[in-house]
């Protein structure tokens, strides 16, 4: 097996442009996860009603997983000689995950989660495509995170189908 030196791969000086692009993509992913954590906390506390309990429990569990994703993105940014952004660089984008007007509107929360997960899946697929031949470490990490996000979306799509079948969505 050939051993790669620091002069090869994504950490080599001649790959600086690629590395900077990857850091930018990872920074966006980091902020997506941080914002999702904030909104999942909100939507795991605010909902009311008997039917809300399963959604509350699922989002409470997802908070820890999404936070873990943010930490993975932060660590990889640092490994690529980047700087993990601070809070002044944050700009909220998830209008679809804001609390509903009525705290019993669980369908609003479910649809917001599906939209957030879909956005993450789309972005992570772009990262995977970009890093395919350039940065196998980032590529592998993002593929693993993508699997989690696809699982989250699938779960909430099931919740939505249930509400639709009952005529509540």
C-alpha positions, -999 to +999 in steps of 0.1 A: +000+000+000+014+034-010+018+060+018+007+095+009+029+123+021+016+157+033+026+170-001-002+150-017-040+151-013-062+179-001-037+192+024-010+199-002-003+235-010-013+231-046-048+220-035-055+253-016-083+264-040-101+231-036-096+231+002-110+266+005-141+256-015-146+225+007-142+247+038-169+270+025-192+241+018-185+226+053-191+260+069-225+261+053-232+226+065-221+236+100-246+265+101-274+244+087-269+219+115-266+246+142-298+262+130-315+229+128-305+222+164-320+255+175-353+249+157-355+212+168-352+223+204-379+249+198-402+224+181-395+197+207-408+220+235-436+241+220-461+216+206-492+208+225-516+179+223-516+141+227-505+135+191-475+158+195-457+135+219-441+112+193-429+143+173-415+159+205-396+127+214-382+123+179-370+159+177-355+157+212-334+127+201-325+143+168-311+174+186-281+154+198-275+138+165-276+171+146-253+187+172-229+158+166-230+165+129-222+202+135-192+191+157-180+168+129-182+196+104-164+219+127-136+194+134-131+188+096-130+225+089-101+228+115-083+197+100-084+214+066-067+245+081-099+265+082-114+285+111-148+274+125-170+304+122-183+323+152-219+334+160-215+368+143-213+349+109-246+332+115-276+341+093-309+323+099-326+307+069-351+282+082-383+302+081-402+269+075-392+256+110-404+286+130-431+277+156-466+275+141-493+300+150-511+273+169-490+249+190-513+220+181-504+224+144-481+194+143-483+191+105-465+225+103-437+211+124-435+178+104-434+197+070-407+220+084-385+191+094-390+174+060-379+207+043-349+211+066-338+175+060-343+178+023-321+210+022-294+192+041-296+162+018-293+184-013-263+203+001-245+172+013-249+155-021-232+186-036-204+182-010-201+145-018-199+151-055-173+179-051-151+159-028-154+126-047-119+126-063-104+154-042-109+147-005-119+112+004-119+119+042-145+146+039-164+125+013-167+096+037-177+117+066-204+135+046-217+102+032-222+089+068-240+121+078-262+120+046-274+086+057-286+100+090-304+129+073-321+105+048-333+085+078-347+116+095-365+127+064-380+092+059-393+091+094-410+124+092-424+116+057-441+086+075-455+109+101-469+132+074-485+102+055-502+092+087-517+127+091-527+128+054-544+094+057-565+107+086-574+139+067-554+161+091-529+174+066 
